[in-house]
């Protein structure tokens, strides 16, 4: 049987290569899945109404609202729902929360996405985990009238941050955002750095272990208790200075 003409063979080879590249990209951009426990937090209750939209998850306190809201950027390729176990207590404390769903799971591709939350609270704190932190810092820099604070979870910005109330929370056993790098970040001198002893990068969300991370020496429950407490302290500081 005669072989296919060289041009047809080349075309088929290029098609196979293109398909392989597309599959590789899709595999890379596939989010680190939220655990079943985190997914259960999508249900509303007497304290918090959960609204799931195409580009965000909104957590609305059913009781009195604080004047300060939190708009939150997930880490790269992390399912937005993975942060609900830590952010739902924030909403229960009266702070409106908007958890973004970045394009391709990469917040840094569209740091301005957080603008969609504006208008739902008097003032905002921009927050982010890992690579979501730089996106949050860029949002804050672009909108100083709207964003009064910056919340960093196991993260540090790629721009100099000024004139913001900053809370930077990090795990001492983090293998991806090294504590030394977190502490060297170009942040205001009055930044509140909060170390979570024994915590790792993946403790800041409920999505399972992460390649390259450190070995924890504390439980996920204890690490997240500390992260939530430090987060609430940072939000309260911003909320007390309207």
C-alpha positions in Angstrom: 0.0 0.0 0.0 1.6 3.4 -1.0 2.6 5.7 1.8 0.8 9.0 2.4 2.3 12.0 0.6 4.9 13.8 2.8 2.8 17.0 3.0 -0.2 15.0 4.4 2.1 13.3 6.9 3.5 16.6 8.0 0.0 18.1 8.4 -1.1 15.1 10.5 2.0 15.4 12.6 1.4 19.0 13.3 -2.2 18.3 14.2 -1.1 15.7 16.7 1.5 18.1 18.1 -1.0 20.9 18.5 -3.4 18.5 20.2 -0.7 17.5 22.6 0.1 21.1 23.4 -3.5 21.9 24.0 -3.8 18.9 26.4 -0.7 20.0 28.2 -2.0 23.5 28.7 -5.4 22.2 29.9 -3.7 19.9 32.3 -1.5 22.7 33.7 -4.4 25.1 34.0 -6.7 22.6 35.6 -7.3 23.8 39.1 -6.2 22.0 42.2 -9.6 20.7 43.3 -11.3 21.8 46.4 -11.9 19.0 48.9 -15.4 17.7 49.5 -15.3 19.5 52.9 -14.6 22.8 51.1 -17.3 22.2 48.5 -19.9 21.7 51.2 -19.3 25.3 52.3 -21.1 26.4 49.1 -24.4 25.9 51.0 -25.9 28.9 52.6 -27.2 28.9 56.1 -28.6 31.3 58.7 -25.4 33.2 59.0 -24.1 33.4 55.4 -25.8 33.5 52.0 -23.6 32.0 49.3 -24.0 33.2 45.7 -22.2 31.3 43.0 -21.6 33.3 39.8 -19.5 32.7 36.7 -16.6 34.9 37.8 -17.0 34.9 41.6 -18.4 33.4 44.8 -20.0 35.9 47.0 -20.4 35.4 50.8 -23.0 37.7 52.2 -23.5 38.1 55.9 -27.2 37.7 56.8 -26.7 39.8 59.9 -25.3 43.3 60.3 -22.6 44.1 57.7 -19.3 45.8 58.4 -18.3 48.7 56.3 -15.2 46.8 55.0 -15.3 44.0 52.5 -12.7 41.5 51.4 -12.1 40.7 47.7 -9.9 37.6 47.4 -7.7 36.3 44.6 -7.0 32.5 44.7 -3.5 31.0 44.2 -2.5 29.8 40.7 -4.7 26.9 39.5 -6.5 26.6 42.9 -10.2 26.0 42.8 -11.8 29.1 44.4 -14.1 26.9 46.5 -11.0 25.7 48.4 -10.8 28.9 50.3 -14.3 28.9 51.7 -13.5 27.0 54.9 -11.2 30.0 55.9 -13.2 32.8 54.3 -16.7 31.8 55.5 -15.8 32.6 59.1 -14.9 36.1 57.8 -18.3 36.5 56.4 -19.9 35.2 59.6 -18.1 38.0 61.4 -20.0 40.5 59.2 -17.5 41.2 56.5 -18.8 40.8 52.9 -16.5 38.5 50.9 -16.0 38.1 47.2 -13.8 35.2 46.1 -12.8 35.6 42.5 -12.7 33.0 39.8 -9.7 34.2 37.7 -9.4 33.4 34.0 -7.6 30.1 33.4 -7.1 29.9 37.2 -4.4 32.6 37.0 -5.2 35.8 38.9 -2.1 37.6 37.7 -3.6 37.5 34.1 -6.4 39.9 35.2 -5.5 41.8 38.4 -8.3 44.3 37.7 -10.9 41.6 38.1 -11.5 42.6 41.7 -13.0 45.9 40.5 -16.3 43.9 40.0 -16.7 43.9 43.8 -16.6 47.6 44.2 -19.9 49.3 45.2 -20.9 46.5 47.6 -19.1 47.8 50.6 -17.8 51.2 51.8 -14.2 50.2 51.5 -12.2 47.1 50.6 -9.3 45.0 51.6 -7.7 43.2 48.6 -6.4 39.7 49.6 -4.7 36.8 47.9 -3.0 33.5 48.4 0.4 32.8 46.7 0.3 34.2 43.2 -3.0 35.8 44.0 -1.2 38.2 46.3 0.6 40.2 43.5 -2.7 40.6 41.8 -4.3 41.9 45.0 -1.4 44.3 45.4 -1.9 45.6 41.9 -5.6 46.1 42.4 -4.9 48.1 45.6 -2.3 50.3 43.9 -4.7 51.1 41.0 -7.6 52.0 43.3 -6.4 53.7 46.5 -9.8 55.3 47.1 -11.5 52.0 47.1 -8.9 49.6 48.6 -7.6 50.5 52.0 -5.8 47.3 53.0 -3.9 44.4 51.7 -4.1 40.8 53.0 -1.3 38.4 51.9 -1.6 34.7 52.5 1.8 32.9 52.0 2.5 35.6 49.4 4.4 38.8 48.6 3.9 41.5 45.9 6.0 42.2 42.8 5.5 45.9 43.2 6.3 48.3 46.0 3.3 48.8 48.3 2.7 52.1 50.0 0.0 53.8 52.1 -1.9 50.6 52.9 -2.7 48.7 56.0 -1.0 45.4 55.3 -1.3 42.0 57.0 1.1 39.3 55.8 0.4 35.8 57.1 2.9 33.0 56.3 3.7 29.5 57.4 7.1 28.7 58.9 7.3 25.4 57.0 6.2 26.8 53.6 8.2 25.3 50.8 6.8 27.5 48.0 6.6 31.0 49.5 9.7 30.9 51.7 9.4 32.9 54.9 12.6 34.8 54.1 11.2 36.0 50.8 7.9 37.0 52.5 9.8 39.1 55.1 11.9 40.8 52.4 8.9 42.0 50.5 8.6 45.7 49.5 5.9 46.5 52.1 5.3 49.4 54.5 7.4 49.4 57.6 4.3 49.0 59.8 3.2 45.8 58.0 1.8 43.3 60.4 3.7 40.0 59.8 2.0 37.0 61.3 3.9 33.7 61.4 1.9 30.5 61.7 4.2 27.9 63.3 4.5 24.7 61.4 2.1 25.7 58.6 2.8 25.0 54.9 1.6 26.6 51.7 -1.4 24.2 51.2 -2.8 25.0 54.7 -4.1 28.3 53.3 -6.8 26.4 51.3 -8.5 23.1 51.3 -7.2 21.5 48.1 -4.9 18.8 49.3 -1.1 18.6 49.2 0.9 20.7 46.7 4.1 19.7 44.9 7.2 21.4 46.3 5.6 22.3 49.6 7.2 21.8 52.9 6.4 19.2 55.6 4.0 20.6 58.2 4.6 20.3 61.9 1.1 21.4 62.9 -2.4 20.3 62.0 -4.4 21.8 59.2 -7.2 22.7 61.7 -4.8 24.6 64.0 -3.0 26.4 61.1 -6.3 27.5 59.7 -7.6 28.7 63.1 -4.5 31.0 63.3 -4.9 32.2 59.7 -8.5 33.1 60.2 -7.8 34.9 63.5 -5.0 37.0 61.9 -7.2 37.7 58.9 -10.0 39.0 61.2 -7.5 41.2 63.1 -6.3 42.8 59.9 -9.8 43.4 58.7 -10.8 44.9 62.0 -7.9 47.4 61.8 -9.0 48.7 58.4 -12.6 48.7 59.5 -11.8 50.9 62.5 -10.4 53.7 60.4 -13.1 54.7 57.9 
